[in-house]
Amino acid sequence: MSYLGLVAPYAGLAELAGQVCAELEEDVTITVGDLAEGVKVARELAARGAEVIISRGGTATAISRYVEVPVVEIAVSAFDLVRALAEARELGQYIGVAGFRNVIYGTKSLEPVLGVHIEELIIEAEEDAAGIIAEGKARGLEVIAGDAVSVRSARELGLQAVLVTSGKEAISQAIREAREVALVRRRERARAEQLKVILDFAYEGIVAVDQEGCITLVNPAAEKILGLAAHRVVGRPAREVLPGVPLDQVRQSGQKRLGELHRAGNTLVAENVVPVIAGREIVGAVATFQDVSYLQTVETRVRQELYLKGHVAQFTFGDIVTQSPAMARVIERARQFAAAEATILITGETGSGKEMVAQSIHNASRRREGPFVAVNCAAVPENLLESELFGYEEGAFTGARKGGKKGLFELAHRGTLFLDEIGELSLNLQARLLRVLQQKAIMRVGGDRVLPVDVRIIAATHRNLEEAVSRETFRRDLYYRLNVLHIKLPPLRERLEDLPLLIKTLAEKISRRTGRLPPLFSEEIIARLQAYSWPGNVRELENIIERLVVLRSGQEVQPADLEEILGPAESRPQAGLQLTLHGTLEEMEAEIIRQTLTLTNNDKDETCRRLGLSKTTLWRRLKSWQVGGQGRVSGI
């Protein structure tokens, strides 16, 4: 059975339609039936699977009225009418054009063209045809031109009759239209079925109302969450069924209501109510419901498994604010490295944005759907860092978690592991890391199983690893393993053209976060900031901007504000310190820390802030160089 059916009011049309279908290679089921008989035949076609019915004239009108299937009409063109009237003129000068209004409307205007008298005989129903044509005969009509019913009735009354026929063009056009209607209908049916599946299996409860505020839809989730039975509430006013839900208010005002809480029995639900607008008219409203306890459970699980562990890379290259050519070259190189799989070493001063670049590389790589796991090697004590990196088995040491614990390498499987401050690793851990890089497998602390891991390593340091290698504090073989692809970030003082843009961006970001207005920066203030050496780089700049947002929300920053934060301009030359550096790198580093401690009156927190060091790193330096006394220094 074809999905298209054609009901021809007369046999000649069926024959012509068969010829058209053969020429166009169309599969159409063709039958003959006029008016009531045509309706009967159309019902049979629909029952057998016809999706669209094609017919003509009054038969098409009758089928569309009584059969629940789309009907495409074979149009009766002006050429068809003129052709029939020209034939009728040969039989008489008083012509009646009979048929349904949609077929014969406007034919009287052809009188001057054909030189005959034309009368339109409008037939609304098949049973009226004989009476209307008889009245026309009584008025002196000689010939009837019309559809099959009209011709049959005219001949029964002894009148000459001419059948208005349709040409091949009209039939082929109707078939094309019917095919399009069928395709659209199939798409709509598929969409409706898809929507039904979504509604039936959605976790959210969904309730819809019509223009009058009566419930038209309740999905299974809404039945469960709200304790409703759809078959009992559909058709009832929503204000009676759900008195606490503002469906009527939203339907009347057109204003959505989002994130409101509603208690359904013993269940607290979050509800969203939005209007349904067609064109400019509100035609209903839809409410969605979610069990708050479930939302809380899901949120807790997501936070625990991802965000609280730092396993999501938040930044992309688009988040890096720069107009510096040097920084642009760094970003372009980093984009190229993102497409590779080799280990990357990022070097740069503390606070220059090494982790931001690492996250951007991860999000631009093929591992973007995997985890991004970050660890600061300087912030974790050495005795804990090994178990953090490689995990441990149950009973590996006193206090070990029951069942053991996955290490960061396992958590980063199929993703990226970012090892910040790699230069702080002990030689023992360096050896273990080298083995992982070589074998792409780890062994947990206290375990005896080798676990394969698929992890890309991005390492970062503010140290000069080449000098560390020469001092034998960093393994040469590990350095070569890490330094396959190298990115060196310029310090902020070497890209001062970025400073105004960074100030604007950071001020806006911090203001949004704190709910304050961004402070105003004059050219004088910008110039003073550009004259500063920025030992803590962008991190130090962000801290200063946050302080100014608090102090000068919506106001202009004053020179006194900078003096309070940075110290007087005349007392802080470009480096902030008076140094004559000589000796080894370690000796110069010790001298910088000594002088900074002196400048800050031995304030360890301020020293860490100015130098961009963690407290753990400063403590290690002080202990190593015995700066400020023996042993642990108070406050560190």
C-alpha positions in Angstrom: 0.0 0.0 0.0 1.4 3.4 -1.0 1.4 6.2 1.5 -0.4 8.4 -1.1 -4.0 7.7 -2.2 -5.9 9.4 -5.1 -9.7 9.4 -5.2 -10.8 10.4 -8.7 -14.4 11.7 -9.0 -14.7 10.3 -12.5 -13.0 7.5 -14.4 -11.3 9.8 -16.9 -9.4 11.5 -14.1 -8.3 8.2 -12.7 -7.0 7.2 -16.1 -5.1 10.4 -16.6 -3.7 10.2 -13.0 -2.4 6.7 -13.9 -0.5 8.1 -16.9 1.0 10.9 -14.8 2.2 8.4 -12.1 3.8 6.2 -14.7 5.6 9.2 -16.3 6.8 10.5 -12.9 7.4 7.0 -11.5 5.2 7.8 -8.5 3.7 5.1 -6.4 0.1 6.3 -5.8 -3.0 4.1 -5.1 -5.7 5.3 -7.4 -9.4 4.7 -6.9 -12.7 6.1 -8.3 -15.4 7.6 -6.2 -17.5 10.8 -6.3 -18.7 12.7 -3.2 -20.2 10.2 -0.7 -18.7 7.2 -2.5 -15.4 9.1 -2.6 -15.5 9.6 1.2 -16.1 5.9 1.7 -13.2 5.0 -0.6 -11.0 7.5 1.2 -11.8 6.0 4.6 -10.7 2.6 3.2 -7.4 4.0 1.9 -6.7 5.7 5.3 -7.4 2.4 7.1 -4.9 0.7 4.8 -2.2 3.2 5.7 -2.6 6.1 3.3 -1.0 9.2 4.9 -2.4 11.8 2.4 -5.4 11.7 0.1 -5.5 13.5 -3.3 -8.9 14.4 -4.8 -10.7 17.1 -6.7 -13.6 19.6 -6.3 -16.5 18.6 -4.2 -15.1 15.2 -3.5 -12.0 16.7 -2.0 -14.1 19.0 0.2 -16.2 16.1 1.4 -13.2 13.9 2.2 -11.5 16.7 4.2 -14.7 17.1 6.2 -15.2 13.5 7.1 -11.9 11.7 7.0 -9.0 12.3 9.5 -6.3 12.4 6.9 -4.7 15.4 5.1 -6.3 16.1 1.7 -4.5 17.7 -1.2 -6.9 19.1 -3.9 -6.2 18.8 -7.6 -6.8 22.4 -8.5 -9.2 23.3 -11.2 -7.3 26.0 -13.1 -8.7 28.9 -15.1 -7.5 27.1 -18.3 -9.6 24.0 -17.3 -12.7 26.2 -17.0 -12.1 28.1 -20.2 -11.5 24.9 -22.1 -14.8 23.5 -20.7 -16.7 26.7 -21.4 -15.4 26.9 -24.9 -16.7 23.4 -25.5 -20.1 24.3 -23.9 -20.4 27.4 -26.1 -20.7 25.0 -29.1 -23.8 23.5 -27.5 -25.6 26.7 -26.4 -25.3 30.4 -25.4 -26.9 30.1 -21.9 -24.4 28.2 -19.8 -24.6 27.2 -16.2 -21.3 26.5 -14.4 -22.2 24.1 -11.5 -20.1 23.0 -8.7 -18.7 23.8 -5.3 -17.8 27.4 -4.6 -14.1 26.7 -4.4 -14.2 25.4 -8.0 -16.4 27.7 -10.0 -16.0 31.1 -8.2 -15.3 33.9 -10.7 -16.3 32.2 -13.9 -19.0 34.8 -14.6 -16.2 37.2 -15.4 -15.4 35.2 -18.5 -18.7 36.3 -20.2 -17.2 39.1 -22.2 -14.3 36.9 -23.3 -16.4 34.0 -24.6 -19.5 36.1 -25.7 -22.0 33.9 -23.8 -24.3 34.2 -20.8 -22.8 32.5 -17.8 -24.6 31.7 -14.5 -22.8 30.3 -11.5 -24.7 27.4 -9.8 -23.1 26.9 -6.4 -23.7 23.4 -4.9 -22.9 23.0 -1.2 -23.9 19.3 -1.0 -24.3 16.4 -3.4 -28.1 16.0 -2.7 -28.6 19.7 -3.7 -27.2 19.3 -7.2 -30.4 18.1 -9.0 -32.6 20.8 -7.5 -30.2 23.7 -8.2 -29.6 22.5 -11.8 -33.4 22.1 -12.3 -33.9 25.7 -11.2 -31.3 26.8 -13.7 -33.0 24.9 -16.5 -36.2 26.7 -15.5 -34.4 30.0 -16.0 -33.5 29.1 -19.5 -30.0 27.5 -19.1 -29.1 25.3 -22.1 -25.8 23.8 -21.1 -24.3 22.8 -17.8 -20.5 22.8 -17.3 -19.3 21.3 -14.0 -18.0 18.3 -12.0 -19.1 14.7 -12.3 -22.2 15.1 -10.1 -23.4 18.2 -11.9 -22.9 16.6 -15.3 -24.9 13.5 -14.2 -27.7 15.6 -12.8 -27.9 17.8 -15.9 -28.1 14.9 -18.3 -30.9 13.3 -16.2 -32.8 16.6 -16.6 -32.3 16.5 -20.4 -29.6 19.3 -20.6 -26.4 19.3 -22.5 -23.4 18.9 -20.2 -19.7 19.3 -20.4 -17.3 17.9 -17.7 -14.6 20.3 -16.4 -11.5 18.1 -16.5 -8.1 18.6 -15.0 -4.9 18.4 -17.0 -1.7 16.5 -16.3 0.0 19.5 -14.9 -2.6 19.9 -12.1 -2.4 16.2 -11.2 1.4 16.2 -11.1 1.4 19.3 -9.0 -1.0 17.8 -6.5 1.1 14.6 -6.2 4.2 16.7 -5.5 2.3 18.7 -2.8 0.9 15.4 -1.3 4.4 14.0 -1.1 5.6 17.1 0.8 2.7 17.0 3.1 3.4 13.3 3.9 7.1 14.0 4.6 6.2 16.9 6.9 3.6 14.8 8.6 6.2 12.0 9.2 8.6 14.5 10.7 6.0 15.9 12.9 5.0 12.4 14.0 8.6 11.6 14.8 9.0 14.9 16.7 5.8 14.2 18.6 7.0 10.7 19.5 10.4 12.1 20.5 8.7 14.6 22.7 6.6 11.9 24.3 9.7 9.9 25.1 11.4 12.9 26.6 8.4 13.8 28.7 7.9 10.2 29.9 11.5 9.6 30.9 12.6 13.1 32.0 13.6 13.3 35.6 11.9 16.7 35.9 8.2 16.8 36.6 6.4 18.7 33.9 2.8 20.2 34.0 1.3 22.2 31.2 -1.9 24.3 31.1 -3.8 25.8 28.2 -5.1 29.3 27.6 -7.9 28.8 30.0 -5.6 27.5 32.8 -6.8 23.9 32.5 -4.2 21.1 32.8 -3.3 19.5 29.5 -0.3 17.5 30.4 1.2 15.8 33.4 4.3 13.6 32.8 5.2 10.5 34.9 7.9 12.4 36.9 5.3 15.0 37.9 2.9 12.3 39.0 5.7 10.9 41.3 7.0 14.2 42.7 3.6 15.9 43.2 1.6 12.8 44.1 -0.9 13.3 41.2 -2.7 10.9 38.9 -2.6 12.3 35.3 -6.0 10.8 34.3 -7.7 12.5 37.2 -6.3 16.0 36.8 -6.0 16.5 33.1 -8.8 18.9 32.0 -9.2 20.4 35.5 -8.2 24.0 36.4 -4.6 24.1 37.7 -5.6 26.5 40.5 -7.7 23.7 42.0 -5.1 20.9 41.5 -1.9 22.9 42.3 -3.1 26.0 44.3 0.5 26.9 45.4 1.9 26.9 41.9 1.6 30.3 40.1 0.5 28.8 36.7 -2.4 31.3 36.4 -0.3 34.3 37.4 2.3 33.4 34.8 -0.3 32.7 32.2 -1.9 36.1 32.8 1.2 38.2 33.2 3.5 36.5 30.8 6.3 36.8 33.3 8.4 33.7 34.1 8.9 32.6 37.8 12.1 30.7 38.3 13.8 28.9 41.1 10.9 29.1 43.6 10.3 26.5 46.3 7.1 24.6 46.7 6.1 21.9 49.2 4.2 19.0 47.8 3.2 16.8 50.7 6.4 16.0 52.5 8.6 16.8 49.5 10.3 20.1 48.9 10.5 20.9 45.2 12.1 23.6 43.2 9.8 24.9 40.5 10.1 27.0 37.3 7.0 28.4 35.6 7.2 29.9 32.2 4.5 31.2 29.8 3.9 29.6 26.4 3.8 32.3 23.8 2.7 31.8 20.2 3.4 34.9 18.2 2.4 37.6 20.6 -0.3 35.7 22.3 0.0 33.8 25.6 -1.5 30.4 24.9 -0.7 28.6 28.2 2.1 27.9 30.7 4.5 25.1 31.7 5.8 24.3 35.1 8.8 22.1 35.9 9.5 20.5 39.3 12.6 18.9 40.8 13.0 17.2 44.1 15.3 19.5 46.1 16.9 16.6 48.1 17.9 14.9 44.8 19.4 18.2 43.5 21.4 18.6 46.7 22.7 15.0 46.5 23.8 15.4 42.9 25.5 18.8 43.6 27.3 17.3 46.6 28.5 14.3 44.5 29.7 16.6 41.6 31.5 18.9 44.0 33.2 16.0 45.8 34.2 14.1 42.7 35.3 17.0 40.5 35.4 20.6 41.6 36.6 20.1 45.2 39.4 17.9 43.9 40.4 20.4 41.3 39.9 17.9 38.4 38.3 20.4 36.0 40.3 22.9 33.9 38.5 26.2 34.0 40.6 28.3 31.7 41.0 28.4 28.0 43.2 30.4 25.7 40.4 32.9 25.3 40.6 33.8 29.0 44.2 34.9 28.7 44.2 38.7 28.5 47.0 40.1 26.4 47.9 42.5 23.6 51.7 41.9 23.9 53.4 40.4 20.9 55.6 38.4 23.1 52.7 36.8 25.0 50.8 36.3 21.7 53.8 34.2 20.4 53.7 32.2 23.6 50.0 31.5 23.2 50.4 30.5 19.6 53.2 28.1 20.6 51.0 26.7 23.4 48.2 26.1 20.9 50.5 24.1 18.7 51.8 22.1 21.7 48.2 21.3 22.7 47.7 19.3 19.6 50.7 17.1 20.5 51.0 14.4 23.3 54.5 15.1 24.5 55.4 16.3 27.9 55.5 20.1 28.3 57.7 22.1 30.6 56.4 25.7 31.5 58.9 28.0 33.0 58.3 31.5 34.3 58.4 33.6 37.5 55.9 33.0 40.3 52.5 34.5 39.5 53.1 34.7 35.7 50.2 32.4 34.9 51.7 29.0 34.4 48.7 27.0 35.6 46.3 29.1 33.5 48.4 28.2 30.4 48.4 24.6 31.5 44.7 24.5 31.8 44.3 26.2 28.4 46.5 23.6 26.8 44.4 20.8 28.4 41.1 22.4 27.1 42.6 22.7 23.6 43.9 19.1 23.5 42.2 15.9 22.6 42.1 15.1 26.3 39.7 18.0 27.0 36.9 15.6 28.0 39.2 13.9 30.6 40.3 15.2 34.0 42.7 17.9 34.7 44.5 17.1 38.0 46.9 19.7 39.5 49.3 19.4 42.4 51.8 21.9 43.8 54.9 19.9 44.6 56.2 22.6 46.9 53.0 22.8 49.0 52.8 19.1 50.0 55.4 17.7 52.5 57.7 15.1 50.9 56.5 12.2 53.0 52.9 12.8 51.9 53.6 13.8 48.2 54.6 10.2 47.2 51.3 8.7 48.4 49.4 11.7 46.8 51.0 11.1 43.5 51.0 7.3 43.3 48.3 6.3 45.8 48.6 3.7 48.4 47.2 0.3 49.4 45.3 -0.5 52.5 47.7 -1.0 55.4 50.6 0.7 53.6 51.3 2.9 56.6 49.7 3.9 59.9 46.5 5.8 59.3 46.1 4.5 55.7 42.6 4.6 54.5 40.7 1.3 54.5 40.6 0.0 50.9 43.6 2.2 49.9 43.4 5.4 47.9 43.9 6.3 44.2 46.8 8.6 43.5 46.8 11.7 41.3 48.2 9.7 38.4 45.2 7.3 38.5 42.8 10.2 38.9 44.3 11.9 35.8 43.9 8.7 33.6 43.0 9.8 30.1 43.6 13.4 31.1 46.3 15.8 32.1 48.4 15.9 35.3 49.9 19.3 36.1 52.9 19.2 38.3 53.5 22.7 39.5 56.8 23.7 41.2 58.4 20.5 39.8 61.8 21.8 40.8 60.9 21.3 44.5 60.7 17.5 44.1 63.2 15.4 46.1 65.7 13.2 44.2 63.8 10.2 45.4 60.5 11.3 44.0 62.3 12.5 40.8 63.4 8.9 40.3 59.9 7.5 40.8 58.4 10.1 38.4 61.1 9.3 35.8 60.1 5.6 36.0 56.4 6.5 35.4 57.2 8.6 32.4 59.3 5.8 31.0 56.9 2.9 31.7 53.6 4.8 31.6 52.6 2.8 34.7 52.6 3.3 38.5 52.7 1.2 41.6 50.9 2.3 44.7 52.8 2.8 47.9 52.7 -0.6 49.7 51.4 -2.3 46.6 52.8 -5.0 44.3 50.6 -4.4 41.2 51.7 -2.3 38.2 48.8 -0.1 37.0 49.0 1.3 33.5 48.1 5.0 33.2 47.4 7.2 30.2 48.4 10.6 31.4 49.9 13.7 29.8 52.3 15.5 32.0 52.6 19.3 32.1 55.3 20.5 34.5 56.0 24.0 35.7 58.6 25.8 37.7 59.9 29.2 38.4 63.4 27.8 38.9 66.2 27.4 36.4 66.3 23.6 36.0 69.5 23.7 33.9 71.4 25.2 36.9 69.7 22.7 39.2 70.9 19.9 37.0 74.4 21.3 37.0 74.2 21.5 40.9 72.9 17.9 40.9 69.8 18.9 42.7 67.6 17.9 39.7 68.1 14.7 37.7 69.5 15.3 34.2 67.5 12.4 32.7 64.2 13.6 34.2 64.9 17.1 32.9 65.3 15.9 29.4 62.1 13.8 29.8 60.2 16.9 30.9 61.7 19.4 28.5 60.4 17.9 25.3 58.2 20.9 24.6 59.2 24.1 26.4 57.1 27.3 27.0 58.7 30.2 28.8 56.3 32.8 30.1 57.5 36.5 30.1 57.2 38.3 33.5 54.7 41.1 33.7 57.4 43.8 33.7 58.4 42.6 30.2 54.9 43.1 28.9 53.8 46.3 30.5 51.6 47.1 27.5 49.2 44.5 28.9 48.9 46.3 32.2 46.0 48.7 31.4 44.0 45.8 29.9 44.8 43.5 32.8 43.8 46.2 35.3 40.4 46.7 33.5 39.7 43.0 33.2 40.7 42.1 36.8 38.8 45.1 38.2 35.6 44.1 36.4 36.0 40.4 37.4 36.6 41.1 41.0 33.8 43.7 41.1 31.3 41.2 39.8 32.4 38.6 42.3 32.3 41.0 45.3 29.2 42.9 44.2 31.1 46.2 44.2 31.8 48.9 41.5 35.2 48.8 39.8 37.5 51.6 40.9 38.6 54.3 38.4 42.2 54.4 37.3 43.7 57.7 36.0 46.6 57.8 33.5 48.8 58.9 36.4 47.9 55.9 38.5 48.4 53.6 35.4 51.8 55.2 34.9 52.8 54.6 38.5 51.7 51.0 38.3 53.7 50.6 35.1 56.8 51.9 36.9 56.5 49.1 39.5 58.6 46.0 38.9 55.9 43.4 39.7 58.0 40.7 41.4 54.8 38.8 42.0 53.6 39.3 38.4 49.9 39.0 37.6 49.1 37.3 40.9 50.4 40.3 42.7 48.5 42.6 40.4 45.3 40.7 41.1 45.8 41.0 44.9 46.4 44.8 44.6 43.3 45.3 42.3 41.2 43.3 44.8 42.3 45.6 47.6 41.6 48.7 45.6 38.1 47.4 44.7 37.4 47.2 48.4 39.0 50.6 49.2 37.8 52.6 46.2 34.6 50.9 45.0 33.3 53.2 42.2 35.8 55.9 43.1 39.1 57.2 41.6 42.2 55.5 42.9 44.5 58.1 44.6 48.4 58.1 44.7 48.1 57.7 48.4 46.4 54.4 47.9 49.3 53.0 45.9 51.8 54.4 48.5 49.9 52.5 51.2 50.0 49.3 49.2 53.4 49.5 47.4 55.2 52.0 49.5 56.4 55.5 48.4 57.4 55.7 44.8 60.8 57.3 45.7 61.6 54.5 48.1 60.9 51.7 45.6 63.3 51.7 42.7 62.6 49.3 39.8 63.6 46.2 41.7 62.4 47.3 45.2 65.7 46.1 46.6 69.2 47.6 46.7 71.3 44.6 45.5 74.8 43.9 44.3 74.3 40.3 43.1 77.2 38.0 42.8 78.0 34.4 43.5 75.9 31.3 42.7 72.2 31.5 42.0 71.5 30.0 45.4 73.6 32.7 47.1 71.8 35.4 45.1 68.5 34.0 46.1 69.5 33.9 49.7 70.5 37.6 49.5 67.1 38.6 48.0 65.2 36.8 50.7 67.4 38.4 53.4 66.9 41.9 52.1 63.2 41.4 51.6 62.8 40.2 55.2 64.7 43.3 56.3 62.4 45.6 54.2 59.3 44.0 55.7 60.6 44.0 59.3 60.8 40.2 59.3 57.1 39.9 58.2 57.1 36.4 56.7 53.6 36.8 55.1 54.6 40.1 53.4 57.9 38.5 52.3 56.0 35.6 50.7 53.6 38.0 49.0 56.3 40.2 47.6 58.5 37.4 46.4 55.5 35.2 45.2 56.7 32.3 47.4 54.6 29.8 49.3 55.1 29.6 53.1 56.4 26.1 52.7 59.1 27.2 50.2 60.2 30.1 52.3 60.4 27.9 55.3 62.6 25.5 53.4 64.9 28.3 52.3 65.2 29.7 55.8 66.0 26.3 57.2 68.5 25.6 54.5 70.3 29.0 54.7 69.7 29.6 58.4 68.2 33.0 57.6 66.6 34.6 60.7 67.8 32.1 63.2 67.8 28.3 63.7 64.9 26.0 63.3 61.3 26.8 62.4 60.5 30.5 62.3 57.4 31.7 64.0 54.5 32.3 61.7 55.7 30.1 58.9 
